């Protein structure tokens, strides 16, 4: 009885996280490591920006966006997106989106070791919390 011929087909490794993927990750981390002061400065700029660095308002509630030359450099780095939209009545509305301040603060706290505790290694990371509602009474 003749046996079927086996073919040794090797699947491509591009989607399996091969050596090239690891090399790219190392190169990226080396780039970040070489520029860590610039990365830290940019994160600190985002964390320290206040809305009043970009705009102000009067007692009547009228909002005014400051001129670009009046906005501090650290606040300019925290602007994620600016867009202008026109409503049905033809009025223009300016939308300014900043980077997520909570996310940036969390990243800075984690990078600085602020969220780590020395005795946390042997403790579980989940805490059980039971919430009990008070008994209902007729009034």
C-alpha positions in Angstrom: 0.0 0.0 0.0 1.4 3.4 -1.0 1.6 6.1 1.6 0.6 9.6 0.6 3.5 12.0 0.3 3.8 14.4 3.2 4.6 18.0 2.5 6.4 20.0 5.1 4.6 23.4 4.8 5.8 25.9 7.3 3.2 28.5 8.1 4.4 32.2 8.0 5.5 33.5 11.4 4.4 37.1 10.8 1.3 36.9 12.9 2.8 34.8 15.7 4.9 37.5 17.4 8.2 36.2 16.1 11.7 37.6 16.4 10.9 40.7 14.4 8.1 41.6 16.6 10.3 41.3 19.7 13.0 43.3 18.0 10.6 46.1 17.1 9.4 46.2 20.7 12.9 46.4 22.0 13.7 49.2 19.6 10.6 51.2 20.7 11.5 50.7 24.3 15.1 51.8 23.6 13.7 54.9 21.9 11.5 55.7 24.9 14.4 55.0 27.3 16.7 57.4 25.3 14.0 60.1 25.4 12.6 59.4 28.9 13.1 63.0 30.0 11.1 64.4 27.1 8.4 61.7 27.7 8.2 62.6 31.4 8.1 66.3 30.6 5.2 65.8 28.1 3.3 63.7 30.6 3.8 66.3 33.3 2.6 69.1 31.0 -0.6 67.1 30.4 -1.1 66.5 34.1 -0.5 70.1 35.1 -2.7 71.8 32.5 -5.8 73.6 33.7 -8.8 74.6 31.6 -8.0 78.2 32.5 -4.7 78.0 30.7 -6.7 77.6 27.4 -9.8 79.6 28.0 -11.5 82.0 30.3 -15.0 83.3 31.0 -16.7 86.3 32.4 -19.5 86.7 35.0 -22.2 86.3 32.4 -20.8 82.9 31.4 -19.4 84.0 28.0 -16.4 81.7 27.1 -13.4 83.0 25.3 -10.6 80.9 24.0 -7.2 82.5 24.5 -5.0 83.4 21.5 -2.5 80.7 20.7 0.3 83.1 21.7 -1.3 83.5 25.2 -1.6 79.8 25.9 1.5 78.4 27.8 3.6 75.8 26.0 2.8 73.1 28.5 -1.0 73.7 27.9 -0.5 73.4 24.1 1.0 70.0 24.6 -2.1 68.7 26.4 -4.5 69.6 23.5 -5.6 66.4 21.8 -8.0 67.8 19.2 -9.6 71.1 18.1 -12.5 71.1 15.7 -15.1 73.6 14.5 -18.6 72.5 13.7 -21.5 74.5 12.3 -25.0 73.9 13.6 -28.3 74.1 11.6 -28.6 77.8 12.4 -25.2 78.6 10.9 -23.5 79.2 14.3 -19.9 77.9 14.7 -19.0 75.9 17.7 -15.4 75.3 18.8 -14.7 71.9 20.4 -11.4 71.5 22.3 -10.5 68.1 23.6 -7.6 67.6 26.0 -5.8 64.3 26.8 -7.2 62.2 29.6 -5.8 63.8 32.8 -6.8 60.9 35.0 -5.1 58.4 32.7 -1.9 60.5 32.6 -1.9 60.9 36.4 -2.4 57.1 36.7 0.5 56.5 34.3 2.8 58.9 36.2 1.9 57.4 39.5 2.5 53.9 38.2 5.9 54.9 36.6 7.0 56.6 39.8 6.1 53.6 42.0 3.5 55.5 43.9 0.9 52.8 43.3 3.2 50.0 44.5 3.4 48.9 48.1 6.3 46.7 49.4 4.0 44.2 51.1 1.6 43.9 48.3 3.3 40.9 46.5 1.7 38.2 48.6 -1.8 39.7 49.0 -4.7 39.2 46.5 -5.5 42.1 44.3 -9.3 41.8 44.7 -11.1 42.9 47.9 -14.6 41.6 48.6 -17.0 44.3 49.5 -20.6 43.5 50.6 -23.1 46.4 50.5 -26.2 45.9 52.5 -29.2 48.2 52.0 -31.0 49.4 55.2 -34.4 47.7 55.9 -37.4 49.4 54.4 -39.9 51.0 56.8 -43.4 52.3 56.2 -43.7 56.0 57.0 
